[in-house]
Amino acid sequence: MIRKGTLVLYALFVLGFPLAGLVNAFCVSVGLAGPLATGLTGRYWQQLPTETSLLLSLGFSLFVAIMSMGLAVLIGLALVLKRQTMLRLQPFPTLLYVPLLFPSLVVAFYLFQLLSGSGWLSRITHTIGLTSTPDNFPALIQDRVGLGIILAQVVLAFPFFTLLFQSLYDDARLDDLRNLTRTLGASESQFHRRVAAPILLHRAAPTLVLYGVAVLGAYDIPLLLGRTYPQMLSVFITTRLQRFDLAELPTGYLIGFLITVILMAIIFWTTRLTQRHAI
């Protein structure tokens, strides 16, 4: 009985509440629930293609997620494949855990204090004469291309990916494969490009997808380090839901519903694909 009750509670939290939220969001988007419920209607769905700000937000979010994940994965792979000796010497392995201890909001606040126009680097460059005024410091946060957001995500992600790849490296016994490829005449770069990197990326694929979805839906970092326009999806949707104009609510719920369903489908498809072709 206790085990069944635990499973029921787990299913309720994992499936019940999220599905209830999705159903509610869908009902609001078709006029069956919410403060503007007037009966079944498809006008909010018909208005969605005219939301040009949504397309810009989606493109911006994809750009930030791809750049963040790409840089973090490249750094992690480079460290694991080319700096094995350093990764096994203290205190470097321990230092990789340090960024993982900080919440994303703390990292965003630290980078804001470091890189803003009135931040530490701006004051230092002004003091040593590199800039005439602190305002002349390059815009590294709240900029148009999201450099601050990307930097914050990379700072949080690359230690995690490095530790993940190192664990997979040891589990796959890539040192033995390295020696084997050398015996067969392959160079070090050929081993990295054709053997080690594909194995590590394939085995880490489900985790990479889940982390990419998390970056795509991040809220704290884009809220503090991003601009009011363009906004990442999570900030964009939250802004629509919190406006005083109630007419914006159905569209906000509709966008949130569609993004959630699409991301769930991507996670499901990617997980099935990687399991089917597992090494």
Contacts in CASP RR format, 6 or more apart in sequence:
PFRMAT RR
TARGET T0000
AUTHOR 0000-0000-0000
METHOD contacts of the structure
MODEL  1
MIRKGTLVLYALFVLGFPLAGLVNAFCVSVGLAGPLATGLTGRYWQQLPT
ETSLLLSLGFSLFVAIMSMGLAVLIGLALVLKRQTMLRLQPFPTLLYVPL
LFPSLVVAFYLFQLLSGSGWLSRITHTIGLTSTPDNFPALIQDRVGLGII
LAQVVLAFPFFTLLFQSLYDDARLDDLRNLTRTLGASESQFHRRVAAPIL
LHRAAPTLVLYGVAVLGAYDIPLLLGRTYPQMLSVFITTRLQRFDLAELP
TGYLIGFLITVILMAIIFWTTRLTQRHAI
22 257 0 8 1.000
22 260 0 8 1.000
22 261 0 8 1.000
24 33 0 8 1.000
24 253 0 8 1.000
25 253 0 8 1.000
25 254 0 8 1.000
25 256 0 8 1.000
25 257 0 8 1.000
25 260 0 8 1.000
26 253 0 8 1.000
26 257 0 8 1.000
27 33 0 8 1.000
27 34 0 8 1.000
28 34 0 8 1.000
28 36 0 8 1.000
28 37 0 8 1.000
28 249 0 8 1.000
28 250 0 8 1.000
28 253 0 8 1.000
28 254 0 8 1.000
29 44 0 8 1.000
29 45 0 8 1.000
29 250 0 8 1.000
29 251 0 8 1.000
29 252 0 8 1.000
29 253 0 8 1.000
29 254 0 8 1.000
29 257 0 8 1.000
30 40 0 8 1.000
30 41 0 8 1.000
30 42 0 8 1.000
30 44 0 8 1.000
30 45 0 8 1.000
31 37 0 8 1.000
31 38 0 8 1.000
31 39 0 8 1.000
31 40 0 8 1.000
31 41 0 8 1.000
31 42 0 8 1.000
31 44 0 8 1.000
31 250 0 8 1.000
32 39 0 8 1.000
32 40 0 8 1.000
34 249 0 8 1.000
35 246 0 8 1.000
35 249 0 8 1.000
36 246 0 8 1.000
36 247 0 8 1.000
36 249 0 8 1.000
36 250 0 8 1.000
44 250 0 8 1.000
44 251 0 8 1.000
44 254 0 8 1.000
45 254 0 8 1.000
47 251 0 8 1.000
48 54 0 8 1.000
48 251 0 8 1.000
48 254 0 8 1.000
48 255 0 8 1.000
51 251 0 8 1.000
51 255 0 8 1.000
53 229 0 8 1.000
53 230 0 8 1.000
53 236 0 8 1.000
54 236 0 8 1.000
54 255 0 8 1.000
56 230 0 8 1.000
57 230 0 8 1.000
57 231 0 8 1.000
57 232 0 8 1.000
57 233 0 8 1.000
57 236 0 8 1.000
58 233 0 8 1.000
60 146 0 8 1.000
60 230 0 8 1.000
60 231 0 8 1.000
60 232 0 8 1.000
61 216 0 8 1.000
61 217 0 8 1.000
61 232 0 8 1.000
61 233 0 8 1.000
62 216 0 8 1.000
63 145 0 8 1.000
64 146 0 8 1.000
64 149 0 8 1.000
64 150 0 8 1.000
64 153 0 8 1.000
64 215 0 8 1.000
64 222 0 8 1.000
64 232 0 8 1.000
65 212 0 8 1.000
65 215 0 8 1.000
65 216 0 8 1.000
67 150 0 8 1.000
68 149 0 8 1.000
68 150 0 8 1.000
68 153 0 8 1.000
68 154 0 8 1.000
68 157 0 8 1.000
68 215 0 8 1.000
69 153 0 8 1.000
69 157 0 8 1.000
69 208 0 8 1.000
69 211 0 8 1.000
69 212 0 8 1.000
69 215 0 8 1.000
71 150 0 8 1.000
71 154 0 8 1.000
71 158 0 8 1.000
72 153 0 8 1.000
72 154 0 8 1.000
72 157 0 8 1.000
72 158 0 8 1.000
72 160 0 8 1.000
72 161 0 8 1.000
73 161 0 8 1.000
73 201 0 8 1.000
73 208 0 8 1.000
75 154 0 8 1.000
75 158 0 8 1.000
75 161 0 8 1.000
75 162 0 8 1.000
76 158 0 8 1.000
76 161 0 8 1.000
76 162 0 8 1.000
76 165 0 8 1.000
77 161 0 8 1.000
77 165 0 8 1.000
77 197 0 8 1.000
77 200 0 8 1.000
77 201 0 8 1.000
79 86 0 8 1.000
79 87 0 8 1.000
79 162 0 8 1.000
79 165 0 8 1.000
80 87 0 8 1.000
80 162 0 8 1.000
80 165 0 8 1.000
80 166 0 8 1.000
80 169 0 8 1.000
80 200 0 8 1.000
81 192 0 8 1.000
81 196 0 8 1.000
81 197 0 8 1.000
82 192 0 8 1.000
84 175 0 8 1.000
86 92 0 8 1.000
87 93 0 8 1.000
87 162 0 8 1.000
87 166 0 8 1.000
96 159 0 8 1.000
96 162 0 8 1.000
96 163 0 8 1.000
97 159 0 8 1.000
97 163 0 8 1.000
98 159 0 8 1.000
99 107 0 8 1.000
99 155 0 8 1.000
99 156 0 8 1.000
99 159 0 8 1.000
100 156 0 8 1.000
100 159 0 8 1.000
100 160 0 8 1.000
102 110 0 8 1.000
102 156 0 8 1.000
103 220 0 8 1.000
104 152 0 8 1.000
104 156 0 8 1.000
104 218 0 8 1.000
104 220 0 8 1.000
104 221 0 8 1.000
105 220 0 8 1.000
105 221 0 8 1.000
105 224 0 8 1.000
107 152 0 8 1.000
107 155 0 8 1.000
107 156 0 8 1.000
107 221 0 8 1.000
108 152 0 8 1.000
108 220 0 8 1.000
108 221 0 8 1.000
108 224 0 8 1.000
108 225 0 8 1.000
109 224 0 8 1.000
111 141 0 8 1.000
111 148 0 8 1.000
111 151 0 8 1.000
111 152 0 8 1.000
111 155 0 8 1.000
111 225 0 8 1.000
112 141 0 8 1.000
112 224 0 8 1.000
112 225 0 8 1.000
113 119 0 8 1.000
113 120 0 8 1.000
114 120 0 8 1.000
114 121 0 8 1.000
115 121 0 8 1.000
115 122 0 8 1.000
115 140 0 8 1.000
115 141 0 8 1.000
115 148 0 8 1.000
115 151 0 8 1.000
116 122 0 8 1.000
116 141 0 8 1.000
116 142 0 8 1.000
117 134 0 8 1.000
117 135 0 8 1.000
117 137 0 8 1.000
117 139 0 8 1.000
118 134 0 8 1.000
119 134 0 8 1.000
119 137 0 8 1.000
121 137 0 8 1.000
122 131 0 8 1.000
122 134 0 8 1.000
122 137 0 8 1.000
123 134 0 8 1.000
125 131 0 8 1.000
125 137 0 8 1.000
126 132 0 8 1.000
126 133 0 8 1.000
126 134 0 8 1.000
126 136 0 8 1.000
126 137 0 8 1.000
131 137 0 8 1.000
139 147 0 8 1.000
140 147 0 8 1.000
140 148 0 8 1.000
140 151 0 8 1.000
141 147 0 8 1.000
141 148 0 8 1.000
141 225 0 8 1.000
141 226 0 8 1.000
142 148 0 8 1.000
142 225 0 8 1.000
142 226 0 8 1.000
142 227 0 8 1.000
143 226 0 8 1.000
143 227 0 8 1.000
144 227 0 8 1.000
144 230 0 8 1.000
146 225 0 8 1.000
146 226 0 8 1.000
146 227 0 8 1.000
148 225 0 8 1.000
148 226 0 8 1.000
149 218 0 8 1.000
149 221 0 8 1.000
149 222 0 8 1.000
149 225 0 8 1.000
149 226 0 8 1.000
149 232 0 8 1.000
152 221 0 8 1.000
152 225 0 8 1.000
153 215 0 8 1.000
153 218 0 8 1.000
153 221 0 8 1.000
157 211 0 8 1.000
157 215 0 8 1.000
160 211 0 8 1.000
161 204 0 8 1.000
161 208 0 8 1.000
161 211 0 8 1.000
164 204 0 8 1.000
164 207 0 8 1.000
165 200 0 8 1.000
165 204 0 8 1.000
168 199 0 8 1.000
168 200 0 8 1.000
168 203 0 8 1.000
168 204 0 8 1.000
169 196 0 8 1.000
169 200 0 8 1.000
171 203 0 8 1.000
172 199 0 8 1.000
172 200 0 8 1.000
172 203 0 8 1.000
174 195 0 8 1.000
174 196 0 8 1.000
174 199 0 8 1.000
174 200 0 8 1.000
177 191 0 8 1.000
177 195 0 8 1.000
177 196 0 8 1.000
178 191 0 8 1.000
178 195 0 8 1.000
178 196 0 8 1.000
181 190 0 8 1.000
181 191 0 8 1.000
181 195 0 8 1.000
182 191 0 8 1.000
186 194 0 8 1.000
186 195 0 8 1.000
199 279 0 8 1.000
201 208 0 8 1.000
202 274 0 8 1.000
202 277 0 8 1.000
202 279 0 8 1.000
203 279 0 8 1.000
205 270 0 8 1.000
205 274 0 8 1.000
206 270 0 8 1.000
206 271 0 8 1.000
206 274 0 8 1.000
209 266 0 8 1.000
209 267 0 8 1.000
209 270 0 8 1.000
209 271 0 8 1.000
210 267 0 8 1.000
213 263 0 8 1.000
213 266 0 8 1.000
213 267 0 8 1.000
216 232 0 8 1.000
216 233 0 8 1.000
216 263 0 8 1.000
217 232 0 8 1.000
217 233 0 8 1.000
217 234 0 8 1.000
218 232 0 8 1.000
218 234 0 8 1.000
219 234 0 8 1.000
219 235 0 8 1.000
219 238 0 8 1.000
222 231 0 8 1.000
222 232 0 8 1.000
222 234 0 8 1.000
222 235 0 8 1.000
223 235 0 8 1.000
226 232 0 8 1.000
226 235 0 8 1.000
231 239 0 8 1.000
233 255 0 8 1.000
233 259 0 8 1.000
236 255 0 8 1.000
237 252 0 8 1.000
237 255 0 8 1.000
237 256 0 8 1.000
237 259 0 8 1.000
240 248 0 8 1.000
240 249 0 8 1.000
240 251 0 8 1.000
240 252 0 8 1.000
240 255 0 8 1.000
241 248 0 8 1.000
241 249 0 8 1.000
241 252 0 8 1.000
241 253 0 8 1.000
END
